[in-house]
Amino acid sequence: MKKIVKKLMIIIILIIVLITIYAFKIEPSLVSVKTTELGKKGSKNQLKVIQLADTHLSESHNVEYLPEIIEKVNNEDPDLIVFTGDLFDNFAKYGAEIDVSKYLSQLKAKQGKFAVWGNHDYGGGAANAYEEIMKESGFTLLNNSGETLKLANGKRMFIGGLDDSILGQPSVPDLLSYRKDEDFSLILTHEPDVATHFNKEGVDLTLAGHSHGGQVKLPFTKPIKTRLAEKYTKGFYKLSDGTQLFVSSGIGTTRINARFGVKPEINAYQVGL
């Protein structure tokens, strides 16, 4: 009996060690492109949108990861690239001496690159640098504002961005005031739960991040939830007025440099207009 118990203990310890190694050393680097069809079903007018979310650059997840991500994105030949916040994990600890724009400027999109603020883009001293970094990288930073894009197919699309809802000063009315009767409306926000503010506003699609998809999800358990990502945690949701919401699991990690059961992702959307 003692031998059986001892063997079981050894097996359990071995499993825990292997899971720990996988969670800290393997899964965080398994970033892949996840393709999803969104927007108006059956539409002949298609727009390819790439979403990057929650890179959380840090000493353990540094800029050396970016070339692989950039290559994967550019291979998709996107019409539009959007970044939904949290570039650095803690800018004061890792970021001030790093030339991130050297990498992000290599991202190519026919219709432009757009970004919004995340809570980590305000914290750790990042607020003084984030806007300039994104500008140097060729991104338009949307802060309770929006623009009208004239697409190659003759359609007009509104793209708007909401300020971070934890450390920023978000204003849905200010954002929506930029709309001009476009054919399609796309909203970017860092925190997904605020997507309900766009109910009954005629918004077609909202893209968000922040949740990391829970980052760690053990078998038979629910994903870990974070503030303003409690209702909408991962993937596709259809809101009450028909607005579509997609929450990216993101690329990086925070608090602990581990992922389990929630692989990092680059999101590619075929959006019907």
Secondary structure, DSSP 4 states (H G I P E B T S, - for coil): -HHHHHHHHHHHHHHHHHHHHIIIIIGGG--EEEEEEEESTT-S-EEEEEEE----B-SSS-GGGHHHHHHHHHHT--SEEEE-S--BS-TTTTTTT--THHHHTT---TT-EEE---GGGTGGGGGGTHHHHHHHTTEEE-SSEEEEEE-TTS-EEEEEEPPPTTTS---HHHHHTT--S-SEEEEE-SSGGGGGGGTTTT--EEEE-SSGGGSB--TTSPPP-BTTBSS--SEEEE-TTS-EEEE---S---SSS--BS---EEEEEEEE-
